[in-house]
């Protein structure tokens, strides 16, 4: 009986959709992207490995995740822009960054047309992965638990996937 109940709860959680996930299909079809397919950066995995550190490659090219911490860009709040560490595309402005206390840098909005939203069902749950529109690098995930007074979004971004530019 206990095993059946656990199975039912687990299956229920798998079938749940968040608003962010429901909006993925709308975002993919309704949002115009500023990055044209001809502007896409295409490199071999060997070229990416030569350009990136081991951790950056793991996060950006293998959809890995940095360990949570309050270091790196998590507690960093200078004025400027955050760019994709792989290709330099501007992704987030510093005025959209906020303290979420989740262990990763968090933004409530991205620069329009720079992010691709993709359904992610890894780890037995449904999430929305965020990917650089120019080089297809994994950045993190977006959730619907951000500041209610702005967009309500939390772009949860790996420090290894971005670089700050003043």
Secondary structure in CASP SS format (residue, H / E / C, confidence):
PFRMAT SS
TARGET T0000
AUTHOR 0000-0000-0000
METHOD secondary structure of the structure
MODEL  1
X C 1.00
X H 1.00
X H 1.00
X H 1.00
X H 1.00
X H 1.00
X H 1.00
X H 1.00
X H 1.00
X H 1.00
X H 1.00
X H 1.00
X H 1.00
X H 1.00
X H 1.00
X C 1.00
X C 1.00
X C 1.00
X H 1.00
X H 1.00
X H 1.00
X H 1.00
X H 1.00
X H 1.00
X H 1.00
X H 1.00
X H 1.00
X H 1.00
X H 1.00
X H 1.00
X C 1.00
X C 1.00
X C 1.00
X C 1.00
X C 1.00
X C 1.00
X H 1.00
X H 1.00
X H 1.00
X C 1.00
X C 1.00
X C 1.00
X C 1.00
X C 1.00
X H 1.00
X H 1.00
X H 1.00
X H 1.00
X H 1.00
X H 1.00
X H 1.00
X C 1.00
X C 1.00
X H 1.00
X H 1.00
X H 1.00
X H 1.00
X H 1.00
X H 1.00
X H 1.00
X H 1.00
X H 1.00
X C 1.00
X C 1.00
X C 1.00
X C 1.00
X C 1.00
X C 1.00
X C 1.00
X C 1.00
X C 1.00
X C 1.00
X C 1.00
X C 1.00
X C 1.00
X C 1.00
X C 1.00
X C 1.00
X C 1.00
X C 1.00
X E 1.00
X E 1.00
X E 1.00
X E 1.00
X C 1.00
X C 1.00
X C 1.00
X C 1.00
X C 1.00
X E 1.00
X E 1.00
X E 1.00
X E 1.00
X H 1.00
X H 1.00
X H 1.00
X E 1.00
X E 1.00
X C 1.00
X C 1.00
X C 1.00
X C 1.00
X C 1.00
X C 1.00
X E 1.00
X E 1.00
X E 1.00
X C 1.00
X C 1.00
X C 1.00
X C 1.00
X C 1.00
X C 1.00
X C 1.00
X E 1.00
X E 1.00
X E 1.00
X E 1.00
X E 1.00
X E 1.00
X C 1.00
X H 1.00
X H 1.00
X H 1.00
X C 1.00
X C 1.00
X E 1.00
X E 1.00
X E 1.00
X E 1.00
X E 1.00
X E 1.00
X C 1.00
X C 1.00
X C 1.00
X C 1.00
X C 1.00
X E 1.00
X E 1.00
X E 1.00
X E 1.00
X E 1.00
X E 1.00
X C 1.00
X C 1.00
X C 1.00
X C 1.00
X C 1.00
X C 1.00
X C 1.00
X C 1.00
X C 1.00
X C 1.00
X E 1.00
X E 1.00
X E 1.00
X E 1.00
X C 1.00
X H 1.00
X H 1.00
X H 1.00
X E 1.00
X E 1.00
X E 1.00
X E 1.00
X C 1.00
END
